[in-house]
């Protein structure tokens, strides 16, 4: 049968299978410990699963309202007010999404048009640039570098043009584990003041932050909050990434535009899970203890590999740990990651793939959201290299 149409022009000609899928498949083929893709290997709360089951049995199985069920939106507004002192109207300023990636794409689709420039910071999570390009925008890159991956705000200021429509920030930051501090937020606030520049603040790891640091949500900064789409993730917080549940906060004028796109991208998301999350959020201990939980895993992992030939870079949040292998090999990080998977049976992610133009600083990203048994097994391998 002829393959029609044969003249289709790709809108993403440089995009192939993501590195996460590639490394996870390689890990599977080689029966390697998978510390590449960012998901836990332990179960979500049985209480939460029970609440989902209860909602299903109670007949809450049909379409939810397009913005999400009101009990969940109300609990998110309460949580945001308690944590950051920011008031969001659950009726008009909170929308439940099918994961954070959908929320990010929707915010971009709702606001970015042909020729708009969007500033992102690399190494960057891989969904930002394709979403910008699919909607006709142009991505402007600010590079950060090891070991601290700090933002050069003077450089950002110089990149602002009349076409700058949006800046995307991510804190705590994937893949580096760094966090933006108060002075960073004030610098950003100064840059965008007296402009029409919009922000997306990717805060999916807001509850996974270490060493007594405080999460600097843009909602805490009025000059930022008034122009921001804030994106968060239940999957990251409650160890169930496969449920694909997240949400977006934004002032009403921005949320109106967000929902215009949202209704045609996904319309509404899983109804019984929304009701379950609404009930589960009432107990703040279900998310406030997360930082100590994951800091314990980070500390265990780094202590176990203290005497290895890898160098541990600082990680202040997320459930990722960067390791430098400069003292071990001169191979490109993509090749070394493959070698570790095939020869040593441990999978990671090479950090160079998070840059638009390859920056190879001989660093790999390892996910520590794993059982203690898994971390011990992984450390044993790392110590043998």
C-alpha distance (Angstrom), angle and dihedral (degrees) to the residues before:
residue distance angle dihedral
X1 . . .
X2 3.86 . .
X3 3.80 115.7 .
X4 3.81 103.3 -122.6
X5 2.93 132.9 -144.8
X6 3.80 96.5 31.2
X7 3.79 96.5 169.0
X8 3.81 100.0 63.9
X9 3.80 112.8 141.4
X10 3.77 114.4 -144.7
X11 3.79 116.2 -124.6
X12 3.82 88.2 -155.9
X13 3.82 103.4 37.4
X14 3.80 94.4 163.1
X15 3.80 96.1 48.6
X16 3.79 122.0 97.4
X17 3.78 134.4 153.9
X18 3.80 111.1 -28.9
X19 3.80 119.5 -105.0
X20 3.82 88.4 -119.3
X21 3.78 92.6 60.3
X22 3.80 91.5 42.2
X23 3.80 95.5 52.1
X24 3.80 94.2 41.4
X25 3.81 89.9 52.2
X26 3.81 90.1 48.0
X27 3.79 89.8 49.6
X28 3.80 90.3 51.5
X29 3.79 93.2 48.2
X30 3.81 91.9 49.9
X31 3.83 96.6 38.5
X32 3.79 87.9 -122.5
X33 3.79 128.4 160.4
X34 3.78 103.5 -96.9
X35 3.80 111.6 -135.1
X36 3.80 90.6 146.7
X37 3.80 109.8 83.8
X38 3.78 114.8 56.5
X39 3.76 106.2 -114.6
X40 3.82 133.9 109.4
X41 3.80 121.6 -108.9
X42 3.81 91.1 -149.4
X43 3.80 130.2 80.0
X44 3.76 129.4 -92.2
X45 3.81 120.1 -117.0
X46 3.80 114.7 -60.1
X47 3.81 87.3 -146.7
X48 3.80 89.9 58.3
X49 3.80 92.1 46.6
X50 3.80 88.0 50.6
X51 3.81 90.6 52.3
X52 3.82 90.6 52.3
X53 3.79 90.3 49.3
X54 3.80 90.9 48.7
X55 3.81 91.4 51.0
X56 3.80 90.2 50.6
X57 3.80 92.5 49.4
X58 3.80 89.5 48.8
X59 3.78 89.9 60.3
X60 3.81 99.0 -106.0
X61 3.79 92.3 140.4
X62 3.81 106.2 112.8
X63 3.79 131.3 87.0
X64 3.77 115.4 -50.5
X65 3.81 119.2 -139.4
X66 3.79 109.9 -78.6
X67 3.86 94.8 -107.0
X68 3.81 92.7 43.7
X69 3.80 134.6 -93.1
X70 3.78 113.0 -50.4
X71 3.85 97.7 -126.7
X72 3.81 90.3 59.9
X73 3.79 94.3 44.7
X74 3.80 88.8 50.3
X75 3.81 92.7 51.7
X76 3.81 91.3 49.1
X77 3.81 90.1 51.7
X78 3.82 90.2 49.6
X79 3.80 92.1 48.6
X80 3.80 92.5 48.6
X81 3.79 92.3 49.2
X82 3.81 92.8 48.0
X83 3.81 95.1 47.2
X84 3.80 102.8 36.4
X85 3.80 106.9 14.9
X86 3.80 90.4 -119.1
X87 3.80 122.5 136.6
X88 3.81 117.9 -143.6
X89 3.79 121.8 176.8
X90 3.82 106.8 -125.8
X91 3.80 90.2 -151.4
X92 3.79 98.1 55.9
X93 3.83 109.3 9.4
X94 3.83 106.9 45.9
X95 3.82 125.1 69.1
X96 3.81 127.7 178.4
X97 3.80 114.3 -136.0
X98 3.77 140.0 -170.3
X99 3.78 92.9 -102.1
X100 3.79 130.9 -45.3
X101 3.81 95.2 -77.6
X102 3.79 90.3 61.2
X103 3.80 90.5 48.4
X104 3.81 91.3 51.7
X105 3.79 92.5 47.6
X106 3.79 91.9 47.3
X107 3.81 93.3 50.7
X108 3.80 89.7 51.3
X109 3.80 94.2 44.2
X110 3.80 90.6 50.1
X111 3.80 95.9 52.8
X112 3.81 114.2 18.9
X113 3.79 119.2 87.6
X114 3.79 136.3 174.4
X115 3.79 112.3 -49.0
X116 3.82 97.5 8.1
X117 3.80 114.6 140.1
X118 3.79 121.7 -134.6
X119 3.81 122.0 -168.2
X120 3.81 117.9 -144.5
X121 3.79 132.2 173.7
X122 3.79 119.5 -123.7
X123 2.96 137.1 -112.2
X124 3.81 78.5 54.6
X125 3.78 136.1 172.7
X126 3.77 105.8 -94.0
X127 3.82 102.0 -118.2
X128 3.81 97.7 68.6
X129 3.80 103.0 72.5
X130 3.84 97.8 43.5
X131 3.81 91.4 50.3
X132 3.80 90.5 50.9
X133 3.81 92.7 48.9
X134 3.81 94.6 45.2
X135 3.79 87.8 58.3
X136 3.80 95.8 48.2
X137 3.78 98.0 -100.6
X138 3.78 129.7 133.7
X139 3.80 119.7 -126.5
X140 3.81 117.8 -135.5
X141 3.80 113.8 -162.3
X142 3.80 131.1 -145.2
X143 3.77 111.2 -169.8
X144 3.79 123.2 -142.0
X145 3.78 122.4 -166.8
X146 3.80 141.2 -153.3
X147 2.89 141.4 -61.2
X148 3.82 99.8 27.1
X149 3.84 102.7 12.0
X150 3.79 93.9 -150.2
X151 3.80 122.7 172.8
X152 3.82 117.5 -112.4
X153 3.80 99.1 -141.8
X154 3.82 92.6 -175.0
X155 3.80 87.3 61.1
X156 3.80 90.6 48.4
X157 3.80 90.8 52.3
X158 3.81 90.8 52.9
X159 3.82 91.2 52.7
X160 3.80 94.3 56.8
X161 3.81 111.2 110.0
X162 3.79 136.5 166.1
X163 3.80 86.7 -91.5
X164 3.83 95.3 55.1
X165 3.80 104.5 118.3
X166 3.79 103.1 161.6
X167 3.80 146.5 10.7
X168 3.82 120.5 -154.3
X169 3.80 118.8 -153.1
X170 3.80 129.8 -178.9
X171 3.80 123.6 -160.2
X172 3.00 127.2 -160.7
X173 3.78 81.8 31.4
X174 3.79 128.8 -127.9
X175 3.03 120.6 -126.2
X176 3.82 100.5 13.6
X177 3.81 104.3 44.1
X178 3.82 92.2 -132.7
X179 3.81 122.7 137.0
X180 3.78 132.5 -147.0
X181 3.80 113.2 -115.2
X182 3.81 130.1 -146.4
X183 3.81 91.0 -93.8
X184 3.79 90.2 54.5
X185 3.78 91.9 54.0
X186 3.81 91.8 47.5
X187 3.81 90.6 50.1
X188 3.80 90.7 50.9
X189 3.79 91.2 46.0
X190 3.80 89.9 54.0
X191 3.82 92.5 49.0
X192 3.81 95.3 52.6
X193 3.79 97.6 39.0
X194 3.81 112.6 115.1
X195 3.82 90.4 17.5
X196 3.80 134.9 97.9
X197 3.81 92.2 -128.5
X198 3.81 114.3 140.9
X199 3.81 126.1 -147.1
X200 3.76 136.0 -146.8
X201 3.79 110.7 -161.0
X202 3.79 110.8 -163.5
X203 3.81 102.4 -155.7
X204 3.79 100.8 161.0
X205 3.82 92.0 133.4
X206 3.83 94.2 47.1
X207 3.81 92.1 127.9
X208 3.81 95.5 45.7
X209 3.79 105.1 75.0
X210 3.79 127.4 130.8
X211 3.81 147.9 -149.3
X212 3.79 95.8 30.2
X213 3.81 94.3 -60.5
X214 3.79 119.1 146.9
X215 3.78 124.2 -129.8
X216 3.78 109.1 -114.4
X217 3.78 101.6 -147.7
X218 3.79 114.1 -172.2
X219 3.80 85.8 -127.9
X220 3.84 86.8 76.2
X221 3.81 91.5 61.6
X222 3.83 113.8 66.5
X223 3.80 93.3 -159.8
X224 3.79 89.3 56.6
X225 3.80 100.4 34.9
X226 3.82 92.4 57.7
X227 3.83 90.2 63.6
X228 3.82 101.4 31.3
X229 3.76 140.9 106.6
X230 3.81 104.7 -157.5
X231 3.80 114.3 -157.4
X232 3.79 126.1 -163.7
X233 3.80 138.1 169.2
X234 3.78 134.1 -134.7
X235 3.81 89.2 -168.6
X236 3.80 92.3 64.0
X237 3.80 93.1 42.9
X238 3.79 99.3 45.8
X239 3.84 102.0 33.6
X240 3.81 96.1 -111.7
X241 3.80 107.5 108.6
X242 3.82 90.1 158.6
X243 3.79 91.7 66.8
X244 3.84 89.7 68.0
X245 3.79 96.9 -148.0
X246 3.79 125.2 153.4
X247 3.77 142.2 133.1
X248 3.78 145.4 -138.5
X249 3.80 129.8 -137.8
X250 3.80 121.0 -162.2
X251 3.80 139.8 146.2
X252 3.78 113.2 -87.9
X253 3.81 97.4 -100.9
X254 3.81 90.7 55.1
X255 3.79 95.1 40.1
X256 3.81 90.7 55.4
X257 3.81 88.4 61.8
X258 3.81 92.9 40.9
X259 3.81 91.8 55.3
X260 3.80 92.2 48.5
X261 3.80 88.0 63.7
X262 3.81 96.2 33.3
X263 3.82 93.4 60.2
X264 3.81 91.4 58.8
X265 3.80 98.1 39.2
X266 3.81 97.9 51.3
X267 3.84 106.8 -21.1
X268 3.81 95.6 -156.3
X269 3.79 138.3 -5.9
X270 3.80 138.9 -132.5
X271 3.79 108.4 -39.6
X272 3.84 104.4 -160.4
X273 3.80 91.9 45.0
X274 3.80 89.9 53.4
X275 3.80 92.2 54.3
X276 3.80 90.7 46.3
X277 3.80 92.6 50.8
X278 3.79 90.7 48.7
X279 3.79 90.0 58.5
X280 3.80 94.5 40.8
X281 3.82 93.3 52.6
X282 3.79 90.9 60.6
X283 3.81 87.9 79.5
X284 3.80 104.3 66.1
X285 3.80 90.9 -165.7
X286 3.80 86.7 73.3
X287 3.81 88.8 74.4
X288 3.82 108.0 13.6
X289 3.82 92.4 69.2
X290 3.79 92.7 54.4
X291 3.81 96.8 92.5
X292 3.81 94.1 57.8
X293 3.81 90.4 43.2
X294 3.79 93.8 56.1
X295 3.79 95.1 35.7
X296 3.78 85.7 59.9
X297 3.79 89.8 55.2
X298 3.80 92.9 46.7
X299 3.80 91.1 49.0
X300 3.79 93.0 46.8
X301 3.79 92.6 50.4
X302 3.80 95.3 46.4
X303 3.82 92.7 45.2
X304 3.80 91.2 51.3
X305 3.82 92.3 53.6
X306 3.80 96.6 38.6
X307 3.80 92.3 114.1
X308 3.82 95.6 43.8
X309 3.80 124.6 108.0
X310 3.82 90.9 -110.1
X311 3.80 121.0 97.7
X312 3.81 115.9 -131.7
X313 3.80 115.0 -136.0
X314 3.82 121.0 -152.4
X315 3.82 115.5 -85.3
X316 3.80 116.6 -169.8
X317 3.79 98.2 170.9
X318 3.83 148.9 -8.8
X319 3.78 119.4 60.7
X320 3.79 94.9 -84.6
X321 3.77 131.4 103.3
X322 3.82 123.1 -163.3
X323 3.80 119.6 -144.8
X324 3.79 125.6 -169.4
X325 3.81 117.4 -144.5
X326 3.82 97.0 -172.6
X327 3.79 89.6 122.0
X328 3.79 92.4 53.4
X329 3.80 110.6 42.1
X330 3.80 144.7 2.5
X331 3.80 92.3 -147.5
X332 3.77 120.5 123.0
X333 3.78 110.7 -92.8
X334 3.81 92.7 -116.4
X335 3.82 90.8 54.5
X336 3.79 93.4 43.4
X337 3.81 91.6 50.3
X338 3.79 89.5 53.6
X339 3.81 91.1 47.5
X340 3.80 91.5 51.6
X341 3.79 90.4 51.0
X342 3.78 97.4 45.8
X343 3.81 101.0 35.0
X344 3.80 104.4 28.0
X345 3.83 99.7 26.2
X346 3.79 98.8 -125.1
X347 3.82 123.0 115.4
X348 3.81 126.7 -150.9
X349 3.80 138.1 157.2
X350 3.84 122.0 -103.9
X351 3.80 108.2 -128.6
X352 3.81 94.2 -143.1
X353 3.82 90.2 75.9
X354 3.81 89.4 68.2
X355 3.83 90.9 65.5
X356 3.83 124.4 81.8
X357 3.79 89.9 -136.1
X358 3.77 113.4 32.0
X359 3.80 113.9 -93.1
X360 3.78 107.2 -179.3
X361 3.80 111.8 -168.7
X362 3.84 93.0 159.3
X363 3.79 94.3 -104.7
X364 3.81 131.1 140.2
X365 3.80 129.5 -165.3
X366 3.81 119.3 -133.0
X367 3.81 124.8 -169.7
X368 3.81 112.5 -134.0
X369 3.82 96.1 -174.3
X370 3.77 89.2 111.5
X371 3.78 141.1 111.7
X372 3.79 115.7 -84.6
X373 3.80 88.2 -112.5
X374 3.81 90.2 57.0
X375 3.80 92.4 48.1
X376 3.81 91.6 50.1
X377 3.81 90.9 50.8
X378 3.80 91.7 47.3
X379 3.79 92.5 48.0
X380 3.79 91.4 51.4
X381 3.80 89.3 56.7
X382 3.81 93.8 44.8
X383 3.81 91.0 50.8
X384 3.81 89.9 53.6
X385 3.82 94.9 56.4
